[in-house]
Amino acid sequence: MPGNPWRHEPLQDTAMPDIVAVQARLDPLFPGLMGVRLTALAPDRVTAEMRVRPDLCTAGGILHGGAYMAFADTLGAVGTFIQLQPGQRTTTTDSSTKFMAGAKVDTVVTGESVALHRGRTTMVWQTSVRNAEGKLCAVVTQTRW
């Protein structure tokens, strides 16, 4: 594994890395610590899930706002990463989060990140995070360079 997991090194001969290879890059990093599991990859859409563990929750037993934000940031990062050319990097330059509902401990949240803009130097991703009942909990929009 390269020293910087977000610095793109070719993973295979195809244009887009495979989900297993991308998950392997996440596992030793903060997203892996949080338990983020990728479920689908496409150039304009990334989906994942994450178990709501007690250590990711507030004292009230609901997913912490920072955990929502980190989960969503990961999906946008992955969506950008899979499109980078060798040697390129990505970072979040702007992020906005709106909270609508909570997710209870010992459930699973799902995230869907869609590309709103895929430009030459920036990308904008919007991630919807839903609780186990399918209720929208948070919407995160981020700009990546």
N, C-alpha and C positions, 0 to 999 in steps of 0.2 A: 504494500500500500504506500502511496506517495506521502510525503511529510504533511502536505496540506490537502485533506480530503476534498475540499471544494475547488482545488486547482484541477482542471480537467486533464486527465491523462487518458489516452484511448483505452477503452475497456474491451472493445471487440471491433470487428471489421465493418459493422453496420453503422448507419448514421445515428441511431439512437441507442443508448445503453439499455441493457436488459434490466428488468426489475430486481432480479436477484443480485446483480452486481451493484446496483444503486443502494439496495438495502444493506449490503455488506459494507458500504462506505458509511452509512448512517449508524450502524450498530455500535461502533466504539466511541461515538460522539454523543453530545447532549441529546439529540433525538432518540438515540438508542437507549440512553439512560431513562428517558421518559416513557419508552415503550412504543414509539411510533412504528407502525407496520404499514408499509406501502401495499396497496391493493390493485392499483392500475396506473399505468403511465402512457401518456400520449403527448404529442407536441403542444397541445392546447388544453390539456386536462390531466390532473394528478389526483388520485384518491388514496386515502389512508384511514387507519383506525388507531385508536389508542384506548387502553383500559384506564378507567378513572380509579387510580389507586389512592389510598389514604394519604400518602406522602405528596400527592399532587393537588390536594384539596385544602379548602379553608377549614377553620375550626367547625363550621357548620356542616361539613361533609359534602360540599359541592366543589366541583372543579374550580381551581384558582384561576383568576383572570389571566395571570401571566402564563399559565399552562396552555390556555386557549391560544394566546398570542404566539407562544413558541411553537405549538403544533401547526398553526396556520403558516407561520414564517417558514417552517421546514418544507411545507408543501410547495409554497411559492419558490423557494430556493431550489428544490428538486426540479420543478418545471422549467426553471431557467437553466440549471446545470446540465440537463440532458440535451440542451441545444447549443452549448458552448463549443467553440473550436478548441483544439488542443492548446494548452497554455493560458487560456482565458480564465478569469475568475468572476465571481458574483458576490454582491453584498446588498443588503437592504438599505435604501437611501430614504425611504419614507414608509410609514405604516400607520393605518387608522383602523381602530377596532370599535365595533358597536356590539353591545351585549343585549340579548333579548330574553334569555332563559338560562337555567342551570342544568348541570348534569350531575347526577348523584354518584357517590362513591360506589364502587363495585359494579359499574355499568361500563359500556363502551361508547365512546363518541366516534363519529365518522366525519371526515373532512373531504370536501371536494373543492379543488382549486382550479379555476378556469382563467385562461389568458384573456385579458381585456385588450392588451396591446403587446405585440411582439415586434419591437423595432430593432434597428441596427445596434444601438447602444443601450437601450433600456427596455425593460419589460414591466408590464403592470399585471398583477395577478389578484383575483378576488377569491377568497376562501370562505365557504360556508361550513360551519361546524354544527352538527346536529347531535342531539342526545339519543338514548336508546329508544325513545318513543318516536323519534323522527322529527321532534320539534327543533326549530332553528334556535340555536343558543348564541351564536356569534357570527358576525360577518367582518372579515379582515381584508382590507385592500392595501396592497403594498406595491411600491415601485422598487425595482431591482436594477442595478447597474452591472 
